[in-house]
Amino acid sequence: MSPRAYSALRRAVQHVRFSGSSTPKRTPGFLVNQGTFHSCSLNTISTPRKTRGTIQPFRPMSSSALQHDVTVPRRWRAPVTRVLNNLDPRCLKISDIVDLSGLNEPRVTFGVATGRLTYFSKNPFPPGSRGFFYYHSRPGQAACAGEIRFRVVDVGSPSPSAADLFASGRDLLDYTGYRPWRIHLTQLYTAQRYDPIRRLLLSQGLISAAQDREAENQLSGVSLAQRPGRSTIIDRISDTFVIQLPAVTLNLAFIHNEGFIPSTPTMFKVFWRGRHEPDTVDPSDASWRVYEGHAVVRFELQRVLRTENYFKVKMGEVVLVLRILELLDPLDPDGAPFCLPEGGDFVQAQVPGQYWRMPLDRARKLGIITPSSFKTLEDLYLRESPPIEASSTSSAQ
């Protein structure tokens, strides 16, 4: 074939290739057809428009024209917003039930304003999180005490009323599995995103205008670094609470009649050790084992009767201690149990056999003890003891 004939044949083939319908090549994000680009989603095909050298919006074909290995993009769905107009556990309705199962930061409207709720960090709410939000409070509590909880209920129960469902339900637990999930009242005054909850509580009369003003005054000076959500909040000095042992630092916030004490590093390097040797007749010959797990504890006042159990204390001195009432993870990794003595035991310091303690002057300086909280602990634990004199010993171990 002559060179001129070959060139003419080549031009004819190219004309057919460009002008006919063809399947374009695919690259991420674009359809490419010999100089013609079309914006698109991955794994979709369309007939290219006859426009050269430009980027055109992609218009998908009907499903009947798609190839068998192509998937249709999922349509965007508007986020679901759950509307709540009631936090009073005495006035619940079936329509107040919300489902948070598996959701990460679900949108919830409290009254007229919408916000997002978190379970823990970036973890979603656990499966089966269906129930009622409600306000939990106790008689005689301080102005900034109280909390929003979530009561999980059995939606398949034949119970005819919301009140029965609520009564037979259980509070959602936090990530530890030992404490109720909650939004504490102090957080409503220190985090703007919780303000809709505060306004709903006010509108329902669950907190009074006077209580609202007092709580706002007590919490107005709390800085970002001191936000209550970053620590365990003790509503009353006599309350039990859950900690994890051993602990390098325990950050606690306190609510007293005198006001709110922000997050305070209360104690350092605390443990609990037990002895367990089945073949040992004398328990004192058994080796110490460090307990690793959660424990239910409370603050107490203790008059020292044996100085060897504490670091730098005087006989008869009164100190602040932390009593363990229950070990929540009583088995060690080998399955051997930890057993508390009857009545519990005190949290221990670094030295085996010595208890953690804090002198009263140090506890007052940190705001752990105030005149009202001291009287509470004194009535509970030192009622039969002689009056307490101010301590002047060194800081807590």
C-alpha positions in Angstrom: 0.0 0.0 0.0 1.3 3.4 -1.0 2.2 5.9 1.8 -0.6 8.2 0.6 -3.3 5.5 0.8 -2.1 4.4 4.2 -2.4 7.9 5.6 -5.9 8.3 4.3 -7.0 5.0 5.8 -5.5 6.0 9.2 -7.4 9.3 9.2 -10.6 7.4 8.4 -10.1 5.0 11.4 -9.4 7.9 13.8 -12.6 9.7 12.6 -14.7 6.7 13.4 -13.0 6.2 16.8 -13.6 9.8 18.0 -17.1 10.4 16.5 -18.7 7.0 17.5 -20.1 6.2 21.0 -17.4 4.5 23.1 -16.7 3.6 26.6 -14.3 6.2 28.0 -11.2 5.4 30.1 -11.6 5.8 33.9 -9.3 7.6 36.2 -10.1 8.6 39.9 -12.7 11.3 39.8 -12.9 11.9 36.1 -14.0 10.4 32.9 -11.4 10.8 30.2 -12.1 10.5 26.4 -9.2 11.8 24.3 -9.1 15.3 25.6 -12.6 15.5 27.0 -12.9 15.3 30.8 -16.1 14.8 32.7 -16.3 15.2 36.5 -17.8 12.0 38.1 -17.9 9.6 41.0 -15.8 6.5 41.0 -17.1 3.3 39.4 -19.8 5.0 37.3 -20.1 5.3 33.5 -21.7 7.9 31.3 -21.9 8.8 27.6 -19.4 11.7 27.2 -20.6 15.0 25.9 -18.9 16.3 22.7 -16.9 19.1 24.4 -13.2 19.2 24.1 -10.7 20.6 26.6 -13.2 21.4 29.4 -14.3 19.8 32.7 -18.0 19.1 32.7 -20.3 18.0 35.6 -21.1 14.3 35.6 -24.7 13.3 34.9 -25.2 9.6 35.7 -27.4 7.4 33.4 -30.3 5.4 34.5 -29.7 2.1 36.3 -30.6 0.1 33.2 -27.7 1.7 31.3 -25.1 0.9 33.9 -22.7 -1.9 33.6 -23.2 -4.9 35.8 -20.2 -4.2 38.0 -21.2 -0.6 38.7 -22.8 0.5 42.0 -25.2 3.5 42.3 -24.0 6.1 44.8 -26.0 6.3 48.0 -28.2 9.4 48.3 -27.4 12.0 51.0 -29.7 11.8 53.9 -30.6 14.7 56.2 -29.3 14.0 59.7 -32.0 12.8 62.1 -32.7 15.2 65.0 -34.4 13.9 68.1 -36.6 16.4 69.8 -37.0 16.4 73.6 -39.4 18.7 75.5 -39.4 16.9 78.8 -36.7 15.9 81.4 -39.1 15.5 84.3 -39.2 11.7 85.3 -42.6 12.3 86.8 -44.2 13.4 83.5 -42.7 11.0 80.9 -44.6 9.9 77.8 -43.9 7.0 75.4 -43.2 9.6 72.8 -40.2 10.8 74.9 -38.3 7.6 74.2 -35.2 8.2 71.9 -32.9 5.7 70.3 -29.2 6.4 70.5 -27.9 2.9 69.7 -24.6 2.9 67.8 -24.7 6.7 67.2 -21.7 8.9 67.5 -22.6 12.4 68.6 -26.3 12.2 67.8 -28.2 15.5 67.2 -30.7 16.2 70.0 -33.0 19.2 70.3 -33.7 20.1 73.9 -36.7 22.5 73.8 -35.9 24.8 70.8 -32.1 24.5 70.4 -30.2 21.6 68.9 -26.9 20.2 70.0 -24.8 17.1 69.8 -24.2 14.6 72.7 -21.2 12.4 73.2 -21.0 9.0 74.9 -17.2 8.9 75.6 -14.6 10.6 73.4 -15.3 9.3 69.9 -17.0 6.1 70.9 -20.7 5.7 69.9 -23.5 5.0 72.3 -23.7 1.2 73.0 -26.3 -1.0 71.3 -29.6 -1.0 73.0 -29.4 2.6 74.1 -33.1 3.3 73.8 -34.9 5.1 76.6 -35.6 8.4 78.4 -33.4 11.4 79.2 -34.2 12.7 82.7 -33.1 15.0 85.4 -31.7 13.2 88.5 -31.4 15.2 91.8 -31.4 14.6 95.5 -33.2 16.5 98.3 -31.0 19.0 100.0 -28.3 19.0 97.4 -26.2 22.1 96.6 -27.2 24.5 93.8 -24.9 23.2 91.2 -25.4 19.5 92.0 -27.7 17.3 89.9 -27.3 15.6 86.5 -28.9 14.5 83.3 -29.1 10.7 83.0 -30.4 8.3 80.4 -32.7 5.5 81.5 -32.5 2.4 79.2 -35.9 0.7 78.9 -37.3 -2.4 77.2 -39.3 -1.0 74.3 -40.7 -4.5 73.6 -42.2 -4.7 77.1 -46.0 -5.1 77.3 -46.0 -2.4 80.0 -48.7 0.1 79.0 -47.2 3.3 80.5 -44.0 5.3 80.3 -43.9 5.4 84.1 -43.8 1.5 84.3 -41.1 1.4 81.7 -39.0 3.9 83.5 -39.4 2.2 86.8 -38.3 -1.2 85.4 -35.4 0.3 83.3 -31.8 0.9 84.3 -29.5 3.9 83.9 -27.0 3.8 81.0 -23.5 3.2 82.3 -20.4 5.1 81.2 -17.4 3.5 79.4 -16.1 2.0 82.7 -19.3 0.0 83.1 -19.6 1.0 86.7 -20.8 4.6 86.8 -24.0 6.1 85.3 -23.5 8.0 82.1 -24.4 11.6 82.9 -24.2 15.3 82.0 -23.5 17.0 85.3 -25.2 20.2 86.2 -21.9 22.0 86.5 -21.2 21.2 82.8 -24.4 23.0 81.8 -22.9 26.2 83.1 -19.3 25.8 81.8 -19.9 24.4 78.3 -22.0 26.4 75.9 -23.2 23.4 73.9 -25.2 22.3 77.0 -27.1 25.6 77.4 -30.3 24.3 75.7 -30.5 21.6 78.5 -30.2 24.3 81.2 -33.0 26.4 79.6 -35.3 23.3 79.3 -34.7 22.5 83.0 -35.6 26.1 83.9 -38.7 26.1 81.7 -40.0 22.9 83.4 -39.3 24.2 86.9 -36.8 21.4 87.6 -34.3 24.0 88.7 -35.5 27.3 90.1 -34.4 30.8 89.0 -32.7 31.3 92.4 -30.8 28.0 92.0 -29.8 29.0 88.5 -28.4 32.3 89.6 -26.5 30.7 92.5 -25.0 28.0 90.3 -24.0 30.5 87.7 -22.3 32.6 90.4 -20.4 29.6 91.8 -19.2 28.5 88.4 -18.6 31.8 86.6 -14.9 31.7 87.4 -14.2 28.2 86.3 -11.5 28.2 83.6 -11.3 25.9 80.6 -8.6 23.9 82.2 -10.8 23.4 85.3 -13.9 22.2 83.5 -15.8 19.7 85.6 -16.1 17.2 82.7 -12.4 16.5 83.0 -12.6 15.1 86.6 -14.7 13.0 88.9 -17.3 15.3 90.6 -18.1 14.6 94.3 -21.5 16.1 95.0 -21.2 15.5 98.8 -18.1 14.7 100.7 -19.7 11.6 102.1 -20.7 10.1 98.7 -19.2 6.9 97.4 -17.5 7.1 94.0 -15.6 4.8 91.6 -11.8 5.1 90.9 -9.3 2.9 89.1 -6.4 1.4 91.0 -3.5 1.8 90.9 -3.6 5.5 90.1 -0.7 7.9 89.5 -3.0 10.9 90.0 -6.7 11.3 91.0 -8.4 14.5 89.8 -11.5 15.3 91.8 -13.9 18.2 91.9 -16.0 19.0 95.0 -19.3 20.6 95.6 -19.7 22.0 99.1 -22.3 24.3 100.7 -19.6 27.0 100.4 -19.3 26.6 96.7 -17.7 24.6 93.9 -14.0 23.5 94.0 -12.7 22.8 90.5 -10.6 19.8 89.4 -7.9 19.2 92.0 -5.0 16.7 91.8 -6.1 15.1 95.1 -3.7 12.2 95.6 -0.7 10.7 93.9 0.5 7.1 93.4 -2.2 5.2 95.3 -2.6 1.4 95.4 -4.3 -1.4 97.1 -2.5 -4.7 97.8 -3.8 -8.0 99.1 -2.1 -11.2 100.1 -3.1 -14.6 98.6 -1.1 -17.8 99.1 -3.4 -20.8 99.4 -0.6 -23.0 100.8 0.6 -20.5 103.4 -0.6 -21.1 106.9 0.4 -17.7 108.2 -1.1 -14.9 106.1 1.8 -12.6 107.0 4.1 -14.9 105.0 2.2 -14.4 101.8 3.5 -12.0 99.2 1.7 -8.8 98.3 -0.3 -8.6 95.1 -1.2 -5.2 93.6 -4.9 -4.9 92.7 -5.5 -3.6 89.2 -9.2 -2.6 88.6 -12.0 -0.4 89.7 -13.1 0.1 93.3 -15.9 1.8 95.2 -14.5 4.3 97.7 -15.4 7.2 100.0 -13.6 9.8 102.1 -13.5 9.3 105.9 -11.8 10.9 108.9 -9.6 8.6 110.9 -7.9 9.0 114.2 -4.5 7.4 114.1 -4.0 4.6 116.6 -1.0 2.9 115.0 1.6 5.3 113.6 3.4 2.5 111.8 0.4 2.3 109.4 1.0 5.8 108.2 3.8 8.1 107.0 4.8 10.9 109.4 1.8 11.1 111.7 1.4 11.5 115.4 -0.5 9.2 117.7 -4.1 10.3 118.0 -3.9 12.7 115.0 -6.9 12.9 112.8 -6.3 12.6 109.0 -8.3 12.2 105.8 -8.3 8.7 104.4 -10.0 6.9 101.5 -11.8 3.7 102.3 -12.3 0.9 99.8 -15.8 -0.6 100.1 -15.8 -2.9 97.1 -13.5 -4.3 94.5 -15.3 -4.3 91.2 -12.7 -6.5 89.4 -11.9 -9.0 92.1 -10.0 -11.5 90.0 -6.3 -11.1 89.0 -5.1 -12.2 85.5 -4.6 -15.8 86.8 -8.1 -16.0 88.2 -7.1 -15.7 91.8 -9.5 -13.6 93.9 -8.7 -10.4 95.8 -10.6 -10.2 99.1 -11.1 -7.1 101.2 -11.2 -7.4 105.0 -14.6 -7.2 106.5 -15.7 -3.6 106.5 -13.3 -2.7 103.7 -9.8 -1.3 103.8 -8.0 2.0 103.2 -6.2 2.9 100.0 -2.5 2.4 100.4 0.6 4.5 99.6 3.7 3.4 97.7 5.1 1.5 100.7 3.3 -1.8 101.2 1.4 -1.9 104.5 1.2 2.0 104.8 -2.1 3.8 104.1 -2.5 6.9 102.1 -3.5 9.9 104.3 -3.8 13.6 104.0 -3.4 16.0 107.0 -6.4 18.2 107.6 -4.6 21.5 107.0 -3.6 20.2 103.6 -7.1 19.1 102.8 -8.5 22.5 103.8 -5.9 24.2 101.6 -6.9 22.2 98.6 -10.6 22.8 99.3 -11.4 19.1 99.8 -12.6 19.9 103.3 -14.6 23.1 104.2 -16.4 23.9 107.4 -19.6 22.2 106.2 -18.0 19.1 104.8 -15.8 18.7 107.9 -18.8 18.7 110.1 -20.4 16.1 107.9 -17.4 13.8 108.2 -16.9 14.5 111.9 -20.5 13.5 112.6 -20.1 10.3 110.7 -16.8 9.0 111.9 -15.7 10.9 115.0 -18.9 11.4 116.9 -17.5 9.6 120.0 -14.0 11.1 119.8 -12.6 14.2 121.6 -12.5 17.5 119.7 -10.0 17.7 116.8 -7.1 20.1 116.9 -5.6 21.6 113.8 -2.9 19.5 112.2 0.5 20.8 111.3 2.1 17.8 109.7 3.6 17.5 106.2 1.6 17.3 103.0 -0.2 14.1 101.9 2.0 11.2 100.9 
